């Protein structure tokens, strides 16, 4: 039997302009504990913005590459997503962080009129169309309405403004605690709120462990 390999799509390094580091590392840890091999992927594109994590302020006239920054989390073991063949993967997980809304798509700038970055869309849509399981963490479920039919069940935590936008786009938002996850068995999607709602890294870990367990059950 061929080993399962999960694609983990990263969006940079840092909660305000890339992948949320806690969520990303906890995802890799949960996959490893579950015995699920993974491969980190990221688009090789400039970051939309660079943020000083200490001050929260945007740094002007500084450029960073999403793939290069994501490689920090992956310890260098990462591939450009445009070079990855979706047929070689049995599922995907997208950790959160505002890089999802800035680099993997432009939701952070255009709200409900957003589009998904071309290479990310091609890969993720191929996974969705093949009915392979997918996990979306924190703000990452915003990608789902552009990848799946109307009626998908996802969570962004509580009834927040972002949840209202995904509902406007056709998704069904399910309130969920940070320590739990929501499973849509029809479309084989698992989502968890993570830092959209969590008050501690322990809560984030519980939610991500739930997500990986349920995703494993869908394989």
C-alpha positions, -999 to +999 in steps of 0.1 A: +000+000+000+014+034-010+021+058+019-002+088+021+015+122+016-002+154+027+006+188+011+010+215+037+006+249+020+025+277+037+022+315+031+053+329+046+067+331+081+048+351+107+012+356+118+008+391+104+023+386+069+027+349+064+019+315+080+011+315+117+042+297+131+025+280+160-003+266+138+022+255+111+045+237+135+016+221+154+002+209+120+035+192+111+038+177+146+003+163+145+009+148+110+041+132+122+024+118+153-004+104+131+022+087+109+013+108+079+042+119+057+039+155+044+055+179+020+055+217+025+046+238-005+045+275-011+042+299-041+074+315-051+060+351-053+068+384-035+050+389-002+021+414-004+036+432+026+063+428+052+052+434+088+074+441+119+060+415+143+072+435+174+053+466+164+027+453+140+036+480+115+042+475+078+078+479+068+081+500+036+105+493+007+113+458+019+107+427-002+105+391+008+097+359-011+068+337+002+086+305-006+119+316+010+101+328+041+081+296+043+113+275+041+122+288+076+093+269+090+099+238+069+136+238+078+144+241+041+124+211+030+099+228+008+089+228-029+074+256-051+037+248-054+038+253-092+062+224-094+041+201-073+018+175-090-016+173-071-019+136-082+010+128-060-008+139-029-037+124-010-048+156+008-038+190+019-037+213+049-035+250+050-024+266+083-036+301+091-018+334+095-027+366+076-004+355+048-033+333+037-053+364+031-024+384+016-003+359-003-023+328-010-052+350-020-061+387-018-090+385+007-071+409+030-073+436+003-105+428-016-128+410+010-156+390-008-142+400-042-110+382-036-092+357-059-069+329-051-033+331-063-031+311-096-007+283-086-024+278-052-058+277-069-047+251-095-032+228-068-060+232-042-088+230-068-073+197-082-074+183-047-110+194-042-121+181-076-105+147-069-125+146-036-093+142-016-096+155+020-085+190+029-079+208+062-081+246+067-070+262+099-077+296+114-084+321+086-076+296+059-112+284+055-118+317+035-103+298+006-129+271+006-159+290-010-138+295-041-128+259-043-160+240-034-197+242-042-221+263-022-233+247+010-199+236+023-197+235+061-167+254+076-158+272+107-140+304+115-148+302+152-177+324+162-201+346+143-174+372+133-174+395+102-152+371+082-178+343+089-205+366+075-185+371+043-180+333+037-217+328+043-224+355+016-202+335-007-223+304-002-206+285+027-224+274+058-206+287+089-207+264+119-196+280+153-169+259+169-146+260+199-109+264+193-103+230+208-126+212+183-131+210+145-159+209+120-161+180+095-180+183+062-182+146+051-198+155+018-170+176+005-143+160+028-132+193+044-121+197+080-117+232+096-107+244+131-106+280+144-071+280+160-061+316+167-093+331+153-106+321+187-079+304+209-066+320+240-035+297+243-012+275+222-026+245+240-061+252+227-047+256+192-029+223+195-061+205+205-080+219+176-052+210+151-049+175+165-087+171+161-084+183+125-055+159+116-073+130+132-105+137+113-086+142+080-068+109+086-102+093+090-112+106+056-082+092+037 
